[in-house]
């Protein structure tokens, strides 16, 4: 890296050469690229692990869907996650939110951890894991739309095109199920509800991560989700009493890995990335989930799902495009 002289006016060649020579001998500038590379690798590794764990969650939910009711599965998963996150948070002195943070925390916990889980678990009793994962990918479109109202971002022509294309994909997926697919349209729209609450959770979480550590945000949102799901306590008690040990182990897996671990990794990455760009990486989740479901459950979505899913993803890509004038200014 070349160090420029700080003096104003003309600078002689000798001065420039001396300054450059001194800068090249300073050892403190050498480790900076290495540190940046290590940081990028950590973020990439955390994101990759998050994608695989979230994809596995769709398959696990589908596997448990016929034996465990949606409310009991949601509450059991979040109870396990709360305990696991509690160990992570209380091993040191926690950083608690300020009074003004609780509104966003409540929104994130109720929407993303409470309603999202209920809607997704019920959806996967009706549609396959890969289709559910594809439908949740309209979440980034909803993030972009809501950001225009709550974050002051501009509604662009590309955003409107992306909305039309993305929701056209949802309609095609629903049509595929109405024509004899292995599921029903109610499951499709429940997955859309899950996508909406996912988007709300992302928008609520991002400002919190500027002020609070990721584990604290995830832990508190998870506890709020547990409180939201308390009406299903009786169902969970029945499941714990009557279920096979393997079923309880799957619920524990959902609570520890796709929830406690993956959401903590997501918060780590989100705090170091742009929310809009980061959500694009979740396009890989449906394909990973479909592959896992094919191997473990011998389950492949209906043919129209792939066309509709491609339109959903194309729609999200459209929403991330910038107008030509803004691109030129950049």
N, C-alpha and C positions, 0 to 999 in steps of 0.2 A: 504494500500500500504506500503510495507516495504522499508525503507530508508537504503541504503547500506552505510557503512563507506567510507570516501573519502581517508583515509590514505592508503599508499601502504605497502606491506609486510604482515606480519602476524597480525591477529587481534584477540584479546582475546575474550572469550565468554562474559566477563563482558561488554566490549566495544560494542559488537554487541547487547547485550540485552538492554543496556542503550540507544543506538541509536534507536532501534526499539520502545522502550517505549516512548521516546520523540516524535518520528514520529507519534505514535498513538494518542498523545494528541493534535496534531496540527489541529485546526479546518479548516484551509484554504484548506486542501486537500479533505474534505468531499463533497463540492458542485460540484466538477468537473464531476463525473459521471452523476449527475442530469442535469448539463448544457448540457453534450453531448447527453443525452437522449432527452432533450427538443429540441435540435437542429435537431436530427434525425427525431423527430416527425413533426417538422416544414417542413423539406424537404419532408417527406413522404406525409404530407397533401397537400403541394403545388403541388407535382407530381400527386396525385390522382385527385385534382381539375382540373389540366391541361388536364389529359386524358379524363375526362368527358366532359369538355368544347370543346375540339377538336373533340371528337366523335359527339357531338351535332352539330358542324359546318357542318359535312358531310350531316347530315339529313336536316339542314336548307338550305344548298345550293341546295340539290336535290329538296326540296319543292319549292324553288324560281326559279329553272332552266327554267321552261316553260314560266315564265312571265317576267323575267329580263335577258337581254343578258349578256354573261360572262364578257365583258369589263365594262359595267355599274355596275354590281354587285361587281366586284373587286375594282373599283375606289370608289364606295360608301362605301364599307366596310372599306377601308383604310383611307378614309377621316374622318369617324366617329372615327376610332381607333386613328388617329393622334391627334384629338381634346382631346379625353379621356387621351391619354398618355401625351399630353402637360400639362394638369392639374397636373398629377403626377410628371412630371419633373420640372416644374417651380414653384412648391410650396416651393422649396428651391433653393439654388444656384447650378446650374447644373455643372457637370464635363464634359467638352467638349473634344473631341478627339484631338490627336496631328495630325500633317500633315501626318505622316506615317500611320495613322489608316484609312484614308479615302478610300484607295483602297479596303480594306476588307469590309468597310461599304457599299461602292457602290456595291460590289459583292453580299453581303448579301441582300441588299435592292432590287436590280434589279432581282436577281434569286429567292429568297425565297418569298419576298413580292409582286413582280411584276409578273414574268412569272409563278411562282407556282400557284398563284390565278387564272390567266387567264386559264392555262391548266386544273386545277382541276374543275373550274366552267364549262368549256366547256365539260369536260369528264362526269360530272354528269348530263348533259342533255341527255347523251347517255347510261349510265350504272347506276346501282343502288348505293345507298350510301355505303352499306356494301362492295361491290366489289371495289369501289374506295378506301375505307379505307384500304382494304387488299393490293391493288396494291402499295399504297404509302409506305407500309411496306418493300418494297425492298430497300428503302432509306438507311437503315443501311448497306446493302451489298455494295452499291455504296460509302458510307462513308468509309468503310474498303478499297475498291479498291483505291479511290482517296488518302487516307492517305498514301498508299505505295509510291505515286509519290510526294506528296506535304509535307508530314510530316515525310518522311524517315522511315516509318514502313516497316517491311519485308513482302514480299509476301510468305505466307505459303501454304503448300498443302491443309490445311483445308479451306483457303480462296478461292482457286481455286474450290474445291468441292462445297463450299457454293454458289459460283457464278453460277455454272452449275445447281445445284438443284433449286436455287431461280429463275433463269430465265426460267428454265423448268416449274416452277409453273405459271409464267406469260403466257407462251405459252399455258398451259392447260386452263387457264382462258379465253384467247382469243379464243381457240377452242370451249369452251362452248358457247360463244356468237355467233360464226359462225354457230353453230348447233341449232339455234333457241332460244338463250337466249334473255332476255329482254334488248337488247342493241346492240352495234356493236363494231367491233374491233378497230375502230378509237377511241372510248371512252377509250378502254383499253390502247392504246398507249399514249393517252393524259395523262392518269393517271401515266404512266411510266415517261413521261416528268416531271410531277409534283414531282415524287419521286426523279428524278435526281436533280432538282433545290432545293428540300428540303435538299438533301445531301450537295450540294454546300453551302447552307446557314448555315448549322450546322458547317461545317469546317471553314467557314469564321468568324462565330460568336464566336467560342470558344476562339481564341487568344484575341479578343477584350475584353472579359469578365474578363481577367486577369488584365486589366488596367482601365476599365471603369465600372460604375454601370450599372446593367441590364436595368433599365428604359430608360437611355440615349441611349443605344445601340438599344433597341427596337423602341424608338421614332424616331431616325434618320433613321433607316432602313425602317420604315413605311413611313416617309416623302419621302424617295428616291423611294419607291414603288409607292406612289402617283404620283410623277413626271414621272415615267415610264408609267403610265396608263393615262396620260393627253389626249392622242389622243381619248379616249373614253368619253370625257366630254360631247359631244353632246348627246350621248346615255343616259348618266346619267340624264341630264336635262329633256329629254323626259320621263324617268321613274318617276322622282320626280313629274312632271306635271300631268301624267296620271294614276299613280299607285294607288291602294287602300291603305288606311292608314295601314292596317295590313301588306302589303308588305314592306312599309317603316319601320315599327317597326321591322320586321325580319332583314332588312339590318342593322338597328341600333343595334340589338342584336348581329349580326355577328361582327360588329365593336368593340363593347364594351367588350363582354365576351370572345368569342373564340380568339379574336385578342389582344385587349389591355390588358385584365386581364390575359388570358392564356399565352401569349408570355412573359409577365413580370414575371409570376410565373415560366415559363420554364427557363428564363434567371437566375432567383434566384437559381433554382435547378442545372442548368448546371454549374454555377460558383462554385458549391460545390460538383460536381460529375465528374466522368470520362465520357467523351462524348460517347465512344463506349458502355459502360455498360448501360448508361442512355437510349440510343436509344432502347435497348431491352425492356424497360418498355412500349414503345408505341405499342407493340404487342397487348395490351389490347384494343386499340382504335377500331380496326375493329369489335371486338365482342360487344363492347358497342354500336358502331354505328349501327350494324345490329339489336341489340335488340331495340334500340330507333326507328329505321326505321320500324321495324315489328309492334311496338305498335302504332306509330303515322301515318305511311304511308301505313301500311299493305303490306310491301314490303320485299320479301325474295330473295336473290341472286339465280341464277341457281345452280343446284346440283354440276357441275364441279368446280364452284367457291370455294367450301369448300375444295376440293382436291388440287386445285392449290394454294389456300391460305395457306393450311398446308405445302405445299412444299416451298412456299416463306418464311414462318417463320422458317422452318427447315433449309433452306439455310442460313438464317441470324445466326441461332444458330451455324452452322458449322463455319462461319467466325469468331466467337468469341472464338473458341477452340484454345488452344495453342499447339505447337509441344511438344512431350513427353520430349525432352531434356530440353526445356525451363521451362516446368512444374517442372522437377526434380531440376533444379537450384533454382527455386523459393522456 
